[in-house]
Amino acid sequence: MRTQKHNLQGIKVFFYILMIAILGWFVFMQLFGANEQDHDVQSHSVVYTQSFYWEKEDGSKQKINLPGKYEVKPGHTMVIRTTLPKDYNETSIAIRSSLQDVKFYVDNTLRKEYSTKDTRLAGKNSASRYIFCPTTYKDAGKTLRIELTTYTSNYSGVVNEIYYGSEADIWQYIYNDYGMYTFIAFFILFASITSVLFGTALKFTYHTNFSMEYLGWCMIMGAIWMIGESKVRQILVPNASSLASLCFVMIMLCP
């Protein structure tokens, strides 16, 4: 019996050594191994770098830098324009709206429009999200016009970065920047739900209250707020407006 127990202890020690070695190898490869994320991705930057001009209401034009914020009154439409390159052959061009209604025109033809005025239950602005306008090689050399409208002074005149390429390449670029934030939010949500369930089970088992349950609910509210603020929230749920609204609901519930 003692020999069998000794053998089991030896196997246990070997297992721990093996798992530590595997973990060490994995961490070493992530720190010093080749970065394979750069392989088989887009051959050019998806950030649109051509010049944009702001067409003001008085008829004048001003060259603008993207991203940027300019003096536009709430409720007024900011019109920006660019000429697509002669060798343009991408399938999408995109911009993130900041509580803005967005319209894309290619040679004065409306190509894409985003507004939630007929679908949202409350509020006066469309939820922030990425808007993708379909394009083809036939649009090379044509004029692209983007109209931005919001009724909130903090976001009126805001022009975010513009991307071009395939939707997959653009989303990959966005995910590389903001994916970790969303992953952390879901991890906190999972941990918080586990804490609530575990705390509730202990309460019914020992007939007493545990702070773990309250901690779990606080974590749930924080996780929902983080998910609602995620830049990739529009691919998580069909109705991004309701998820965005939950951010404000969670803030009100925190006290």
Wavefront OBJ file of the C-alpha trace (Angstrom):
o trace
v 0.000 0.000 0.000
v 2.811 2.379 0.903
v 4.580 1.559 -2.367
v 1.378 2.222 -4.352
v 0.867 5.545 -2.563
v 4.489 6.479 -3.233
v 4.031 5.666 -6.934
v 0.886 7.794 -7.122
v 2.729 10.660 -5.446
v 5.532 10.314 -7.976
v 3.060 10.414 -10.872
v 1.430 13.501 -9.356
v 4.783 15.280 -9.066
v 5.670 14.305 -12.633
v 2.285 15.619 -13.857
v 2.844 18.997 -12.172
v 6.362 19.242 -13.589
v 5.042 18.368 -17.048
v 2.230 20.948 -16.883
v 4.616 23.654 -15.640
v 7.015 22.812 -18.485
v 4.187 23.025 -21.035
v 3.039 26.360 -19.618
v 6.618 27.646 -19.670
v 7.032 26.567 -23.303
v 3.778 28.273 -24.282
v 4.701 31.553 -22.553
v 8.213 31.428 -24.077
v 6.796 30.975 -27.602
v 4.366 33.878 -27.134
v 7.146 36.180 -25.937
v 9.988 35.152 -28.243
v 8.408 33.093 -31.044
v 7.502 34.368 -34.516
v 4.481 36.637 -34.731
v 2.182 34.604 -36.965
v -0.607 37.186 -36.818
v 1.217 39.136 -39.513
v 1.054 36.229 -41.959
v -1.681 35.821 -44.548
v -3.358 39.128 -43.739
v -4.039 42.151 -45.886
v -1.040 43.295 -47.921
v -1.730 46.955 -47.189
v -3.015 49.018 -44.317
v -6.798 49.180 -44.130
v -6.649 52.788 -42.908
v -7.782 55.144 -45.670
v -5.109 57.821 -46.081
v -6.420 59.847 -49.029
v -7.333 63.512 -48.432
v -10.797 64.440 -47.174
v -12.406 67.860 -47.524
v -15.141 69.286 -45.334
v -17.820 70.980 -47.436
v -19.225 73.699 -45.213
v -22.733 75.125 -45.385
v -21.434 78.448 -46.753
v -19.970 76.637 -49.786
v -16.329 76.769 -48.694
v -14.069 73.738 -48.354
v -11.528 72.802 -45.717
v -9.021 69.959 -45.784
v -9.377 67.921 -42.606
v -7.331 65.356 -40.724
v -8.835 62.045 -39.676
v -9.643 61.310 -36.950
v -10.633 64.766 -35.737
v -13.336 66.986 -34.256
v -14.610 70.161 -35.904
v -17.033 72.951 -35.071
v -20.440 71.704 -36.184
v -23.669 72.586 -34.405
v -25.792 69.690 -33.066
v -28.459 68.705 -35.570
v -26.459 70.032 -38.521
v -25.001 67.662 -41.109
v -21.264 67.541 -41.649
v -20.400 66.663 -45.250
v -16.947 65.311 -46.084
v -15.734 64.351 -49.540
v -12.830 62.506 -51.141
v -11.897 61.117 -54.537
v -11.228 57.394 -54.585
v -7.829 56.426 -56.062
v -7.562 55.487 -59.735
v -6.385 51.987 -58.749
v -9.137 51.472 -56.159
v -10.420 47.882 -56.159
v -11.659 47.270 -52.628
v -15.029 45.800 -51.654
v -15.819 48.000 -48.638
v -15.162 51.380 -47.106
v -16.113 51.922 -43.475
v -16.352 54.521 -40.727
v -17.365 54.334 -37.088
v -20.288 56.594 -36.271
v -20.195 58.300 -32.879
v -23.930 58.542 -32.088
v -24.299 59.729 -35.679
v -26.581 59.035 -38.618
v -24.388 58.241 -41.615
v -24.947 58.376 -45.368
v -22.495 57.236 -48.052
v -22.799 58.664 -51.567
v -20.730 57.542 -54.549
v -20.975 60.095 -57.383
v -24.151 61.544 -55.781
v -25.821 58.129 -55.612
v -26.826 56.987 -52.134
v -24.945 53.746 -51.551
v -25.409 53.155 -47.806
v -27.447 54.765 -45.013
v -27.453 54.168 -41.258
v -30.093 55.576 -38.919
v -32.129 54.018 -36.106
v -34.737 56.784 -35.866
v -37.531 54.356 -36.845
v -36.363 51.391 -34.772
v -34.994 52.707 -31.469
v -37.320 52.821 -28.475
v -35.762 55.879 -26.838
v -33.154 58.571 -27.367
v -32.471 61.006 -30.165
v -29.277 59.532 -31.654
v -28.335 56.338 -33.436
v -26.092 54.014 -31.469
v -22.396 54.161 -32.314
v -21.288 51.406 -34.674
v -19.162 50.694 -37.740
v -20.891 51.393 -41.049
v -19.715 49.471 -44.114
v -20.396 50.816 -47.573
v -20.071 48.270 -50.411
v -17.740 49.305 -53.237
v -16.184 47.744 -56.329
v -13.307 48.386 -58.691
v -15.783 50.301 -60.860
v -15.805 53.076 -58.225
v -12.149 53.922 -58.865
v -11.716 57.642 -59.451
v -15.258 58.460 -58.325
v -16.250 60.947 -55.639
v -17.153 59.579 -52.224
v -19.297 61.776 -49.982
v -20.085 60.974 -46.353
v -22.739 62.828 -44.346
v -22.613 62.752 -40.536
v -25.480 63.988 -38.342
v -25.905 63.904 -34.558
v -27.927 65.848 -32.001
v -25.374 65.678 -29.191
v -22.822 68.472 -28.896
v -20.078 66.146 -27.632
v -20.140 64.178 -30.887
v -21.200 66.801 -33.394
v -18.316 67.371 -35.802
v -16.523 64.152 -34.838
v -14.959 62.317 -37.784
v -13.475 58.951 -36.935
v -10.881 56.964 -38.831
v -11.978 55.579 -42.189
v -11.070 52.097 -43.403
v -11.126 50.362 -46.760
v -10.637 46.784 -47.899
v -12.679 43.639 -47.442
v -15.011 43.476 -44.432
v -12.967 40.574 -43.057
v -9.714 42.573 -43.203
v -11.340 45.606 -41.594
v -12.907 43.556 -38.797
v -9.593 41.817 -38.185
v -7.901 45.201 -37.834
v -10.619 46.385 -35.429
v -10.479 43.166 -33.432
v -6.710 43.393 -33.071
v -7.197 46.797 -31.442
v -10.272 46.142 -29.289
v -10.690 42.368 -29.061
v -8.833 41.990 -25.763
v -11.146 44.538 -24.091
v -14.174 42.473 -25.133
v -12.515 39.218 -24.049
v -11.861 40.653 -20.584
v -15.485 41.815 -20.371
v -16.792 38.307 -21.116
v -14.325 36.777 -18.661
v -15.592 39.106 -15.913
v -19.185 38.252 -16.879
v -18.451 34.533 -16.611
v -16.666 34.975 -13.265
v -19.489 37.153 -11.920
v -22.246 34.681 -12.871
v -20.225 31.913 -11.246
v -19.890 34.021 -8.079
v -23.635 34.679 -7.932
v -24.525 31.010 -8.427
v -21.906 29.857 -5.926
v -22.969 32.460 -3.363
v -26.632 31.530 -3.800
v -25.862 27.834 -3.379
v -23.931 28.535 -0.171
v -26.798 30.651 1.141
v -29.318 27.855 0.703
v -26.887 25.272 2.035
v -25.765 27.115 5.191
v -28.810 29.408 5.589
v -26.744 32.539 5.824
v -25.782 35.435 3.543
v -22.431 35.622 1.780
v -20.860 38.770 0.363
v -19.792 36.765 -2.677
v -23.306 37.044 -4.116
v -23.296 40.853 -3.907
v -19.787 40.994 -5.325
v -20.968 38.855 -8.234
v -23.841 41.234 -9.031
v -21.482 44.215 -8.984
v -19.189 42.369 -11.374
v -22.151 41.545 -13.635
v -23.081 45.223 -13.902
v -19.480 46.146 -14.665
v -19.165 43.400 -17.286
v -22.404 44.419 -19.018
v -21.201 48.021 -19.099
v -17.903 46.912 -20.660
v -19.657 44.758 -23.271
v -22.042 47.607 -24.076
v -19.063 49.908 -24.625
v -17.216 47.364 -26.750
v -16.273 48.532 -30.237
v -17.320 45.153 -31.636
v -20.713 45.002 -29.931
v -22.592 45.107 -33.239
v -21.367 41.611 -34.113
v -22.356 40.279 -30.677
v -26.096 41.043 -30.805
v -28.639 41.858 -33.534
v -29.834 45.058 -31.800
v -26.808 47.112 -30.760
v -28.964 50.047 -29.606
v -30.422 48.070 -26.697
v -26.960 46.880 -25.652
v -25.671 50.456 -25.767
v -28.603 51.580 -23.613
v -27.721 48.976 -20.986
v -24.522 50.933 -20.274
v -26.577 53.807 -18.844
v -28.899 51.433 -17.005
v -25.947 49.747 -15.293
v -24.488 53.099 -14.281
v -27.815 54.040 -12.659
v -28.004 50.692 -10.854
v -24.461 50.844 -9.436
v -25.375 52.970 -6.360
l 1 2 3 4 5 6 7 8 9 10 11 12 13 14 15 16 17 18 19 20 21 22 23 24 25 26 27 28 29 30 31 32 33 34 35 36 37 38 39 40 41 42 43 44 45 46 47 48 49 50 51 52 53 54 55 56 57 58 59 60 61 62 63 64 65 66 67 68 69 70 71 72 73 74 75 76 77 78 79 80 81 82 83 84 85 86 87 88 89 90 91 92 93 94 95 96 97 98 99 100 101 102 103 104 105 106 107 108 109 110 111 112 113 114 115 116 117 118 119 120 121 122 123 124 125 126 127 128 129 130 131 132 133 134 135 136 137 138 139 140 141 142 143 144 145 146 147 148 149 150 151 152 153 154 155 156 157 158 159 160 161 162 163 164 165 166 167 168 169 170 171 172 173 174 175 176 177 178 179 180 181 182 183 184 185 186 187 188 189 190 191 192 193 194 195 196 197 198 199 200 201 202 203 204 205 206 207 208 209 210 211 212 213 214 215 216 217 218 219 220 221 222 223 224 225 226 227 228 229 230 231 232 233 234 235 236 237 238 239 240 241 242 243 244 245 246 247 248 249 250 251 252 253 254 255
